[in-house]
Amino acid sequence: MKSIVNKPWGSFEIIDQGDNFLVKKIHVKPNCKLSLQSHINRSEHWVVVKGVAEVTLDQNIKILNENQSIFIPKHTKHRLFNNQSTDLILIEVWCGNILSEDDITRYEDDYGRI
C-alpha cells in the first residue's frame, strides 16, 4: 500500500524505487509553491500530467503544460510553483547514488523550513 505524505504545499507519494532511482507522484495545491532548493546527490526529471507548472531553474522561469517535462541537474537551484486555481500533478524521478529526503539545501521557503 502506498502512503501519502502531506506537506504544507500539497502531498507526494512514492510510486516506485530501485537502485539509483525513485519515482514520486507530486500534488501541488493551487497557489502553492515548494522551497527554492538544490540537491548535491541527485538530479530530477519532472513531467506535468495535470495543470500548469511554473518552474524556476537557476535564474530562468519556464512554464510547463500537461505532457511537458524538464530536467533539473544536481546543484541547480530550482522551485516548483502552482500559480493556477486548479491542482498541479506531476511525476518526479530522482536519479543518483544517494536518494534521501535529507539531500536538500533550502534558499527560500514560504513555510519557515530554512
N, C-alpha and C positions, 0 to 999 in steps of 0.2 A: 504494500500500500504506500502510495506517495504522500508525503506530508507537505503541507503548505506552510511556508514561513512568512509571517506577516511583518511588514516594515512600515514605517510612517508614510512612505510614498506609495505603497501598494503591497505586493507579495511576490514570492517566487516559489517554484518547486523544482527539485532536481528530477529530470526525467530519464537520464541515462548517465553512466560514467564508466570509465575504464582506464587503462594505462595511458597517461598523458592527455586525457580529455575529460570534460564534464559538460553536460548539456542541461540548461535550465529553461523553463518557461517563465517569463517575467511579465507581470501585470503591473502597469503604472496607472494610478488613478488620474482622473482629469485634473489639469493644472498643478501637477506634482512633478518634482524632479529629484534625481539622485544627486549625491555629492559630486563635486568636481574632484576627480581622483586619478590615481595611476597605480600600476602594478609592476613589481620587479620580476616575478617569476612566471607570468602568464600573458599571453595575448588573448584577444577576444574577437569573436565574429558575432555580429548582431544581424538578425533577419526580422523585419517587421512583418507580422502576419495579420494584424488588425490595427487600424488607426494611423496616426502620423507621428513620427518621432523627430524631435529637434535634437541633433547630436552635435555637441561641442567636441572637437578633436584638435587639441592644442589651441591655436588662435582662430580656427575656422569653425563656422557653423554650417551644418548640412541638414537639409530636410529630407527625411526618408518616408516614402509612402509604402503602402502594402506591397509586398513582394520585392522590396528593395533591401539591400544589405550594405554593411560597412565592416571593415577590418580595423581593429584597434591594436597596434603593435605594443609590445612591452614598453614601459617607461613613458608612454604617451598620456598626457593629461586628457581626460575625457569626461563627458557628462551626458546623461540622458534626460530629456525634458519632454513631458506631455503637456503642451500648451493648448490642447484642444478640450472640448467639453464632453468628449467620449473617451472610453478606455483605450489604452495602448497595450497591445500584447506583442511580445517578440520572443524569439528563440535566441538564446545566448549560448555560444560554445566557447569554453575555455580550452586553451591548448598550452601545455607546459609540463615541466618536470615536477613542479611543486604546485598543487592545486588546493589552496586554502583560503577560507574567508578572511584570514588574518593578513593576506598579501594585499594590503590596501593602504595607500597614503592619501589622506583627505586634505584638500586645499581649501575648499569652501563647502559648507553644509548648512542647509536650512533647519536641521533638526538637532543642532548642538552636539554633533558627534566628533568634533575635532579635538 
